Amino acid sequence: MLGLPLLIWIGQRSYGLYLWSFPILTVCRSTFDLPIAVAGPISIAGAFICAAVSYPLVERPFLRRRYSDPKPAGAIQSERVQL
């Protein structure tokens, strides 16, 4: 069941969902003065949209960069300092 494409898609974007949900909920509640029954579903839908956009534009480039560089940046400096 955990191998379902929809659950994989949600899992890949779960950090973005976590980051986007509260700010969107706060804007809906404070700026538009919406009740929680309306603001909740709007913030969930908005979080899914923002996470879907930010995953390929923000998260994927960092994930590719992290796995493509096998040596940490600090390791190069520590080799130079040791005599």
C-alpha positions as CSV (number, residue, x, y, z in Angstrom):
1,M,0.0,0.0,0.0
2,L,2.9,2.4,0.7
3,G,4.1,1.9,-2.8
4,L,1.1,3.5,-4.3
5,P,2.1,6.4,-6.6
6,L,-0.1,8.9,-4.9
7,L,1.4,8.1,-1.5
8,I,4.9,8.3,-2.9
9,W,4.1,11.7,-4.4
10,I,2.7,13.0,-1.1
11,G,5.7,11.6,0.8
12,Q,8.2,13.3,-1.5
13,R,6.5,16.6,-0.9
14,S,5.7,16.1,2.8
15,Y,8.3,18.6,4.0
16,G,6.9,21.3,1.6
17,L,3.4,20.5,2.8
18,Y,4.6,20.9,6.4
19,L,6.3,24.2,5.6
20,W,3.6,25.8,3.6
21,S,0.4,24.8,5.5
22,F,0.8,27.1,8.5
23,P,1.7,30.3,6.7
24,I,-1.2,29.8,4.3
25,L,-3.6,29.1,7.1
26,T,-2.4,32.2,9.0
27,V,-2.9,34.4,5.9
28,C,-6.4,33.0,5.3
29,R,-7.4,33.6,8.9
30,S,-5.8,37.0,9.5
31,T,-6.0,38.7,6.1
32,F,-9.3,37.4,4.9
33,D,-10.9,36.8,8.3
34,L,-12.1,33.4,7.2
35,P,-13.5,30.9,9.8
36,I,-11.4,27.8,10.3
37,A,-14.0,25.6,8.5
38,V,-13.3,27.5,5.3
39,A,-9.6,28.4,5.9
40,G,-8.6,24.8,6.7
41,P,-9.5,23.3,3.4
42,I,-8.2,26.3,1.5
43,S,-4.8,26.1,3.3
44,I,-4.6,22.3,2.7
45,A,-5.2,22.9,-1.1
46,G,-2.8,25.8,-1.1
47,A,-0.1,23.8,0.7
48,F,-0.5,21.0,-1.9
49,I,-0.1,23.5,-4.8
50,C,2.8,25.3,-3.2
51,A,4.6,22.0,-2.3
52,A,4.0,20.7,-5.9
53,V,5.7,23.8,-7.3
54,S,8.5,24.1,-4.7
55,Y,9.5,20.5,-4.9
56,P,11.0,20.5,-8.4
57,L,12.2,24.1,-8.2
58,V,13.7,24.2,-4.7
59,E,14.0,20.8,-3.1
60,R,15.2,18.6,-6.0
61,P,18.2,20.8,-6.9
62,F,19.4,20.6,-3.3
63,L,18.9,16.8,-3.2
64,R,20.8,16.3,-6.5
65,R,23.7,18.5,-5.3
66,R,23.9,16.8,-1.9
67,Y,24.3,13.3,-3.4
68,S,26.6,14.3,-6.3
69,D,29.3,15.8,-4.0
70,P,30.9,12.9,-2.1
71,K,33.4,15.0,-0.2
72,P,32.2,17.6,2.4
73,A,33.5,21.2,1.9
74,G,35.1,21.2,5.3
75,A,37.3,18.2,4.5
76,I,39.2,20.1,1.8
77,Q,40.1,22.9,4.3
78,S,41.1,20.4,7.0
79,E,43.6,18.7,4.7
80,R,45.3,22.0,4.0
81,V,45.6,23.0,7.6
82,Q,47.3,19.8,8.7
83,L,51.1,19.9,8.3
